[in-house]
Amino acid sequence: MSFDAHEEKIRKIFSGDAQFTIPRNQRKYVWEEKQWKELVGDIDYIKKCKVNSSDDISHFLGSFVLQENVSTYEIIDGQQRITTLFIMLSAICLLFNEMECQEEHGITRQYLSGNIGLKSQYMRLDNKNISNIAIIMGQACTYRDNLKENELLDRALIKKESEGNKRVINCLHFYYDYFSENYHSIEELTAIREIILDMKVIHIASEDELDCYDIFEILNARGVDLEDSELLKNFIFKYAQPQYTIDRAKDIWTQIEENMEKCKGNMEQFLSHFVIYRYYKPSKEEGIFHIIKSNVPKSEVNSLLDELYQASKRYVIFYEPEQAINSKIAECVRFFALVNHRQFRPLFLSLMDVYDRGYYTEKQLNDICTYLRNFSFAYTLVMRNSSNDIDSKIHKLSQEVYKQHTEMELNNIKIELNRFYPEYEEFENAFMNIGFSNKNKKYINSNNRRRMFYIHSEIEAFEQQTNELVCNFKECNLEHIMNDSEDDADTSKVGNILLLSERINHNMGSISFADKKEKLKNSKLETVKKFLEHYGSCNEWDKDKINKRTRAIAKLAYNKIWKVC
């Protein structure tokens, strides 16, 4: 291993022809106010110490691992600290500009930008992922007359489409506000700048990319400051050989990250679910990275990366169900999103993995996914059981499917989960307690509304027995047959609610049952037609009828619509 490591001040690192680059596959800028406060707190502490001491007091910032490429350094480790230091110096530069101190502005600017020849200026930090960094540094380096706080940055140039871009802007304003509120003179601000530039780091640099990854792994052996995804990425890049494979690995990792952006940035959650079905559940003692590293030979990291990429594409359907292979799978995924049941994701990933490898047919996949939806409807939505109670069972089943991938494993899923399935009497009792109300505090809840809407829309779809539904459910609403009540829980039950188009529902209001029946005749929905067939001749709608209809719907749900056999 060939590298150079020595202690160096920031002023030396941020000078000369040096430029720092952050490759696209690096993690985003994640520091927030907590970290910003800690760093500026250290600066304040050093300033106070210097007042009472003549010693050379400075702050140690840790280590920077950099890969040397002619006049550029690719940051392998230290991105968060380096980015924050450049933004901090940018805030100081802007304050010198506001104080109309062009001399100190110029001195500070040289640590933010370099020059090629006489006119070509470049920023010392290049991050293609976060364009606002270049905007901050570029405008801080430009001395402007009559600079005011609300003119710090050209708002038209600021990007708002990513968290990283938002964070660096917030970081700039944090340090600008802090320094302007606490240091009111050019001399004080100059002293702060010098403290920053005198901070020391262990500067570790190598021309060999693999050496940089080795150093990174050694320094982060315990993974204290890094997420498992960062350690895993380093592991893959380190052992992806030869060079063209490393470049390919970086491209694929970027695509994985792009897929995770579609999943609300849940990279760690995705990796956890991947590890669960492939190996076993991570624990406090053994995290995601350690499990993968222990189970994947270094010679197979390329295959691991390809498998991660394919799994990341499958994971997207949990957030974008329309990306599923067919409408059946999409329906199942939407249901699990409705009940927020993520514990089944490793099993779904395993099933889709095995299907993609050709071991299961589309019909087998549809059947087992429908079974899982129906099981969870009773177990979770109706019975309100905690999914944690069957976690270990789900995880074991997902591992068995991945390893054995035969029809026996599909049958075993049903055998094992049926042990947790409620008897009809339990199901009916719980079903009688499902409710939605706009007035009763017990049932006023957006989740209750979504679940009630789901139940009635699925019943309507079942009754119509067609793929071309008369009603677009997105344009429908829930109507209480007996007027919704603040005190009477019976009016919130499933049996007191009908699905209606917005046009008909909008005109209902709190009218009498007789008047409601007349308006219901305008509906083309099968559930409304059947309601009128059974109850259209009744003169009144009461609690007994509500409970009778609720039980009838419970039986239909248990024996037909969400049947598990």
C-alpha positions in Angstrom: 0.0 0.0 0.0 1.6 3.3 -1.1 0.3 6.5 0.3 1.4 9.7 1.9 -0.1 10.7 5.3 0.9 13.8 7.3 -0.6 16.5 9.5 -1.4 19.6 7.6 -3.4 22.8 8.1 -6.5 23.7 6.1 -4.8 26.8 4.7 -2.2 24.5 3.0 -4.7 22.0 1.7 -7.0 24.8 0.3 -4.3 26.6 -1.6 -2.1 26.4 -4.8 -3.7 24.6 -7.7 -5.7 22.2 -5.6 -9.3 21.4 -6.6 -11.5 18.8 -4.8 -14.0 16.7 -6.7 -16.9 14.7 -5.3 -17.9 11.8 -7.7 -21.5 11.3 -8.5 -21.6 8.1 -6.5 -20.6 9.7 -3.2 -23.3 10.1 -0.6 -25.2 13.4 -0.5 -24.5 16.3 1.8 -26.2 15.3 5.0 -24.9 17.6 7.7 -27.5 19.7 9.5 -27.7 22.3 12.2 -26.5 19.9 14.9 -23.2 19.3 13.1 -22.9 23.0 12.1 -23.3 24.1 15.7 -20.7 21.6 16.9 -18.1 22.9 14.5 -18.7 26.6 15.2 -18.7 25.8 18.9 -15.2 24.4 18.6 -14.1 27.6 16.8 -15.6 29.8 19.5 -13.8 27.7 22.1 -10.4 28.1 20.4 -11.0 31.8 20.1 -11.6 32.1 23.8 -8.5 30.0 24.6 -6.4 32.2 22.4 -7.4 35.3 24.4 -5.9 33.7 27.6 -2.9 31.9 26.0 0.1 32.7 23.8 0.4 29.0 22.7 -0.4 27.9 19.2 -3.9 26.5 19.8 -5.7 24.8 16.9 -8.5 22.3 16.3 -7.9 18.7 15.0 -10.5 17.9 12.4 -9.7 14.2 11.8 -8.5 12.8 8.5 -9.1 13.5 4.8 -8.6 10.5 2.4 -8.0 11.9 -1.1 -7.1 10.3 -4.4 -4.6 12.4 -6.3 -5.3 13.0 -10.0 -2.7 15.6 -11.3 -4.0 18.9 -9.8 -7.3 17.5 -8.4 -8.2 15.4 -5.4 -11.1 13.1 -5.5 -12.6 12.9 -2.0 -12.9 9.4 -0.7 -13.5 10.3 2.9 -14.1 13.8 4.3 -16.8 15.2 2.0 -19.1 16.5 4.8 -16.3 18.4 6.6 -14.7 19.8 3.4 -18.0 21.0 2.0 -18.9 22.6 5.3 -15.5 24.4 5.6 -15.9 25.8 2.1 -19.4 27.1 2.9 -18.2 28.6 6.1 -15.4 30.5 4.3 -18.0 31.6 1.7 -20.1 33.1 4.5 -17.1 35.0 5.8 -16.2 36.2 2.3 -19.8 37.6 1.9 -19.5 39.3 5.3 -16.2 41.0 4.3 -18.0 42.1 1.2 -20.9 43.5 3.2 -18.4 45.3 5.5 -16.8 46.8 2.3 -13.4 45.3 3.2 -12.1 44.3 -0.2 -8.7 43.4 1.0 -9.9 40.7 3.5 -12.4 39.6 1.0 -9.6 39.0 -1.5 -7.5 37.1 1.0 -10.4 34.8 1.9 -11.4 34.3 -1.7 -8.1 32.6 -2.6 -9.1 29.6 -0.4 -12.4 29.3 -2.3 -11.1 29.6 -5.9 -8.0 29.1 -8.0 -6.9 30.4 -11.3 -5.6 28.9 -14.5 -3.8 31.6 -16.3 -4.9 35.2 -15.7 -8.6 35.0 -16.3 -9.8 31.4 -16.0 -11.2 31.0 -12.4 -12.4 27.7 -11.0 -14.0 26.8 -7.6 -11.9 24.6 -5.4 -14.8 22.3 -4.8 -16.6 20.6 -7.6 -19.8 18.6 -6.8 -22.0 17.7 -9.8 -24.7 16.4 -7.5 -25.2 19.7 -5.6 -25.0 22.6 -8.0 -25.8 25.2 -5.3 -22.2 24.7 -3.9 -20.8 26.3 -7.0 -23.4 29.1 -6.9 -22.5 29.8 -3.2 -18.7 29.8 -3.8 -18.9 31.7 -7.1 -21.0 34.5 -5.8 -19.0 34.7 -2.5 -15.9 35.2 -4.6 -17.4 38.0 -6.6 -16.9 41.4 -4.8 -20.1 43.5 -5.2 -20.8 47.1 -4.2 -23.5 47.8 -1.7 -24.1 44.1 -0.9 -27.1 43.5 1.4 -28.3 40.4 3.3 -31.2 39.8 1.0 -28.9 39.9 -2.1 -26.4 37.3 -1.0 -27.3 34.9 -3.8 -29.0 35.1 -7.1 -32.3 33.4 -6.2 -33.0 32.6 -9.9 -29.9 30.3 -9.9 -30.7 28.4 -6.7 -31.8 24.8 -7.1 -34.4 23.4 -4.8 -35.0 20.0 -6.2 -32.8 17.9 -3.8 -32.2 17.8 -0.1 -28.5 18.3 -0.6 -29.0 21.5 -2.5 -31.4 22.8 0.2 -29.0 21.9 3.0 -26.0 23.8 1.6 -28.1 26.9 1.2 -29.3 26.5 4.8 -25.7 25.9 5.9 -24.6 29.2 4.3 -27.4 31.2 6.0 -26.7 29.5 9.4 -23.0 30.6 9.3 -23.7 34.0 7.8 -26.3 34.7 10.6 -24.1 33.3 13.3 -20.9 35.2 12.3 -22.8 38.5 11.7 -24.6 38.2 15.1 -21.5 37.3 17.1 -18.6 39.1 15.4 -19.1 42.7 14.5 -15.7 43.9 13.4 -13.3 43.1 10.5 -10.7 42.2 13.1 -12.9 39.7 14.9 -14.0 38.1 11.6 -10.4 37.9 10.4 -9.5 36.1 13.6 -12.3 33.5 13.0 -11.1 32.9 9.4 -7.5 32.3 10.7 -8.7 29.8 13.3 -10.5 27.9 10.5 -7.5 27.9 8.2 -5.2 26.8 11.1 -7.3 23.8 11.8 -5.3 20.6 11.3 -6.1 17.3 9.7 -4.3 14.1 8.8 -4.0 14.5 5.1 -3.9 11.0 3.5 -3.4 11.0 -0.2 -2.6 8.3 -2.8 -2.6 8.0 -6.6 -3.8 4.5 -6.3 -7.6 4.3 -6.0 -7.5 0.9 -4.3 -5.2 2.1 -1.7 -7.7 4.9 -0.9 -10.4 2.4 -0.4 -8.2 0.3 1.9 -7.4 3.4 4.0 -11.1 4.3 4.1 -12.1 0.8 5.3 -9.4 0.9 8.0 -10.3 4.3 9.3 -14.0 3.4 9.3 -13.6 -0.2 10.5 -16.3 0.3 13.1 -18.6 2.3 10.9 -19.3 4.8 13.7 -19.8 7.8 11.5 -20.9 6.1 8.3 -24.1 4.4 7.2 -23.9 0.8 6.0 -24.6 1.8 2.5 -21.4 3.9 2.5 -19.3 1.0 3.8 -20.9 -1.4 1.3 -20.2 1.0 -1.6 -16.6 1.3 -0.6 -16.3 -2.6 -0.3 -17.8 -3.0 -3.8 -15.6 -0.3 -5.4 -12.5 -1.7 -3.8 -12.9 -5.3 -5.1 -14.5 -4.5 -8.5 -11.6 -5.3 -10.9 -10.2 -4.3 -13.3 -10.4 -0.6 -13.8 -13.2 -0.7 -16.4 -15.2 -2.8 -13.9 -14.7 -0.1 -11.2 -16.1 2.5 -13.6 -19.0 0.2 -14.3 -19.6 -0.3 -10.6 -19.8 3.4 -10.0 -22.3 3.8 -12.8 -24.5 1.0 -11.4 -24.3 2.3 -7.9 -25.5 5.6 -9.1 -28.5 3.9 -10.7 -29.2 2.2 -7.4 -29.2 5.6 -5.7 -31.5 7.0 -8.4 -33.9 4.1 -7.7 -33.7 4.9 -4.0 -34.6 8.5 -4.7 -37.9 7.1 -6.0 -38.2 5.3 -2.7 -38.0 8.5 -0.6 -34.2 7.9 -0.1 -34.7 4.8 2.0 -31.4 3.2 1.0 -30.7 1.7 4.5 -34.2 0.2 4.7 -33.8 -1.3 1.2 -30.5 -2.9 2.1 -31.9 -4.2 5.4 -34.8 -5.9 3.5 -32.3 -7.2 0.9 -30.1 -8.8 3.6 -33.1 -10.3 5.4 -34.3 -12.4 2.5 -30.8 -13.2 1.2 -29.1 -14.0 4.6 -30.7 -13.1 7.9 -32.0 -10.1 9.9 -29.4 -7.5 10.9 -28.9 -6.8 14.6 -27.2 -4.3 16.8 -24.3 -6.6 17.1 -24.1 -7.4 13.3 -25.2 -4.8 10.8 -26.0 -4.9 7.1 -22.5 -4.3 5.9 -20.9 -6.9 8.1 -23.4 -9.6 7.1 -22.8 -8.9 3.4 -19.1 -8.8 3.8 -19.1 -12.1 5.7 -21.2 -13.8 3.1 -19.9 -12.5 -0.2 -16.5 -13.5 -1.4 -14.4 -10.6 -2.7 -14.3 -12.2 -6.2 -18.2 -12.0 -6.4 -18.7 -8.3 -5.7 -19.7 -7.7 -9.3 -22.5 -10.3 -9.1 -23.5 -8.7 -5.7 -23.8 -5.3 -7.3 -25.9 -6.6 -10.2 -28.2 -8.3 -7.7 -28.5 -5.2 -5.6 -29.4 -3.2 -8.7 -32.1 -5.7 -9.8 -33.5 -5.7 -6.2 -33.5 -1.9 -6.1 -35.7 -1.9 -9.3 -38.1 -4.3 -7.6 -38.1 -2.1 -4.5 -39.4 0.9 -6.5 -42.9 -0.8 -6.8 -43.5 -0.4 -3.1 -43.6 3.4 -3.8 -44.7 3.3 -7.5 -47.1 0.3 -7.7 -47.9 1.1 -11.4 -44.3 -0.2 -12.1 -45.3 -3.7 -11.1 -45.4 -6.5 -13.7 -49.2 -6.6 -13.7 -52.3 -5.1 -12.1 -52.7 -8.0 -9.6 -49.3 -7.3 -8.1 -49.9 -3.6 -8.1 -53.2 -4.1 -6.2 -51.4 -6.2 -3.5 -48.6 -3.6 -3.1 -51.1 -0.8 -2.8 -52.8 -2.7 0.0 -49.6 -3.1 2.0 -48.9 0.6 1.5 -52.4 1.3 2.9 -51.8 -0.7 6.1 -48.1 0.5 6.2 -47.0 -3.2 6.5 -43.3 -3.1 5.5 -42.5 -6.4 7.2 -43.7 -8.3 4.2 -41.3 -6.5 1.8 -38.4 -9.1 2.2 -40.9 -11.8 1.2 -42.1 -9.9 -1.8 -38.5 -9.2 -2.8 -37.7 -12.9 -2.5 -40.8 -13.9 -4.6 -40.0 -11.4 -7.3 -36.4 -12.4 -7.4 -37.3 -16.0 -7.9 -39.9 -15.1 -10.5 -37.3 -13.1 -12.4 -35.0 -16.1 -12.4 -37.7 -18.2 -14.0 -38.6 -20.5 -11.2 -42.2 -19.3 -10.7 -44.8 -18.5 -13.3 -46.7 -15.2 -13.3 -49.8 -17.1 -12.2 -48.0 -18.6 -9.2 -46.7 -15.1 -8.3 -50.1 -13.6 -8.6 -51.7 -16.3 -6.5 -49.3 -16.1 -3.6 -49.3 -12.3 -3.6 -53.1 -12.3 -3.5 -53.0 -14.8 -0.6 -50.6 -12.5 1.3 -52.9 -9.5 0.7 -55.9 -11.5 1.9 -54.1 -12.8 4.9 -53.0 -9.4 5.9 -56.4 -7.9 5.3 -57.8 -10.1 8.1 -54.7 -10.2 10.3 -53.7 -6.5 10.1 -56.6 -4.3 8.8 -59.4 -6.1 10.6 -57.8 -7.8 13.6 -55.4 -4.9 14.1 -52.6 -7.3 15.0 -49.0 -6.1 15.1 -46.9 -7.3 12.2 -44.0 -7.6 14.6 -45.7 -10.7 16.0 -45.0 -12.6 12.7 -41.7 -10.9 11.7 -39.4 -13.8 12.3 -41.8 -16.1 10.5 -42.0 -13.8 7.4 -38.2 -13.5 7.4 -37.7 -17.2 7.5 -40.2 -17.8 4.7 -38.5 -15.2 2.5 -35.1 -17.0 3.0 -36.6 -20.4 2.2 -38.2 -19.1 -1.0 -34.9 -17.5 -2.1 -32.8 -20.6 -1.4 -35.2 -23.4 -2.5 -37.6 -21.7 -5.0 -39.9 -24.6 -5.4 -43.7 -24.8 -5.3 -43.4 -26.5 -1.9 -42.2 -23.1 -0.4 -45.3 -21.4 -1.8 -47.5 -23.9 -0.1 -45.5 -23.6 3.1 -46.1 -19.9 3.2 -49.8 -20.6 3.4 -49.4 -23.4 5.9 -47.3 -21.3 8.3 -49.3 -18.1 8.0 -52.7 -19.8 8.3 -51.7 -20.6 11.9 -52.1 -16.9 12.6 -55.4 -16.5 10.6 -58.5 -15.7 12.7 -61.5 -17.9 13.0 -64.7 -16.4 11.5 -66.2 -15.5 14.9 -63.0 -13.5 15.9 -63.0 -11.9 12.4 -66.7 -10.8 12.6 -66.3 -9.3 16.1 -63.3 -7.2 15.0 -65.0 -6.3 11.7 -68.0 -4.9 13.7 -65.5 -2.4 15.3 -64.1 -1.0 12.0 -65.4 2.6 11.6 -65.1 5.9 9.9 -66.6 9.2 11.0 -66.2 12.9 10.4 -67.6 13.7 13.8 -67.0 10.8 16.3 -63.6 11.3 17.9 -63.1 7.5 18.1 -63.2 7.2 14.3 -61.9 10.6 13.0 -58.7 9.6 11.4 -57.4 9.7 7.8 -56.3 6.0 8.2 -59.8 5.0 9.1 -61.1 6.8 6.1 -58.6 5.1 3.8 -59.3 1.7 5.2 -63.1 2.2 4.9 -62.7 3.4 1.4 -60.6 0.4 0.5 -63.1 -2.0 1.9 -66.1 -0.6 0.0 -64.2 0.0 -3.3 -63.0 -3.7 -3.3 -66.5 -4.9 -2.6 -67.7 -2.8 -5.5 -65.0 -4.2 -7.8 -66.0 -7.7 -6.7 -69.7 -7.1 -7.4 -69.1 -5.6 -10.8 -67.0 -8.6 -11.9 -65.5 -6.5 -14.7 -62.2 -4.8 -15.5 -64.1 -1.8 -16.9 -65.6 -0.2 -13.8 -68.4 2.2 -14.2 -67.1 4.4 -11.4 -63.7 5.9 -11.1 -63.1 5.3 -7.4 -60.9 8.3 -7.2 -63.9 10.4 -7.8 -66.0 8.6 -5.2 -66.7 9.4 -1.6 -68.1 7.7 1.5 -71.7 8.4 2.4 -73.2 7.7 5.9 -76.7 6.2 5.3 -77.8 7.1 8.9 -76.5 10.6 9.4 -72.9 10.7 10.8 -73.0 11.2 14.6 -70.6 12.6 17.2 -71.9 10.2 19.9 -73.4 7.2 18.2 -70.6 4.7 17.2 -73.1 2.6 15.1 -73.3 5.3 12.5 -69.5 4.9 11.8 -69.7 1.1 11.0 -69.1 -0.5 7.7 -72.8 -1.4 7.3 -73.8 2.3 7.5 -71.6 3.4 4.6 -72.0 3.4 0.9 -69.5 4.3 -1.8 -70.9 7.1 -4.0 -69.8 9.3 -6.9 -68.9 12.8 -5.8 -71.7 14.2 -7.8 -74.4 12.2 -6.0 -72.7 12.4 -2.6 -72.3 16.1 -2.8 -76.0 16.6 -2.9 -76.9 14.4 0.1 -76.3 16.5 3.1 -78.3 15.5 6.2 -81.5 14.6 4.4 -84.0 11.9 5.5 -83.6 8.2 4.6 -86.6 8.4 2.2 -84.9 11.3 0.4 -81.6 9.5 0.3 -83.2 6.5 -1.3 -84.5 8.6 -4.2 -81.0 10.1 -4.8 -79.4 6.7 -4.5 -81.4 5.5 -7.5 -79.2 7.7 -9.7 -76.1 5.6 -8.9 -74.8 3.0 -11.3 -72.7 1.2 -8.7 -73.6 -2.4 -8.0 -73.3 -2.0 -4.2 -75.8 0.8 -4.2 -78.2 -1.2 -6.4 -77.9 -4.2 -4.1 -78.5 -1.9 -1.1 -81.7 -0.7 -2.7 -82.8 -4.2 -3.5 -82.5 -5.3 0.1 -83.5 -2.1 1.9 -85.3 0.0 -0.7 -88.7 -1.0 0.7 -87.9 -0.1 4.3 -89.4 3.1 5.7 -86.5 3.7 8.1 -82.9 2.9 8.5 -81.9 2.0 12.1 -79.1 0.5 14.2 -80.4 -3.1 13.8 -80.2 -2.8 10.1 -76.7 -1.3 10.3 -75.5 -4.2 12.4 -77.2 -6.7 10.2 -75.6 -5.2 7.0 -72.2 -5.0 8.7 -72.3 -8.8 9.5 -73.4 -9.6 6.0 -70.4 -7.6 4.6 -68.1 -9.4 7.1 -69.3 -12.8 5.8 -68.8 -11.7 2.2 -65.3 -10.4 3.0 -64.2 -13.5 4.9 -65.7 -16.2 2.6 -65.3 -14.6 -0.8 -63.5 -11.3 -1.4 -60.5 -11.8 0.9 -60.7 -15.6 1.1 -57.5 -17.4 2.0 -57.6 -21.0 0.7 
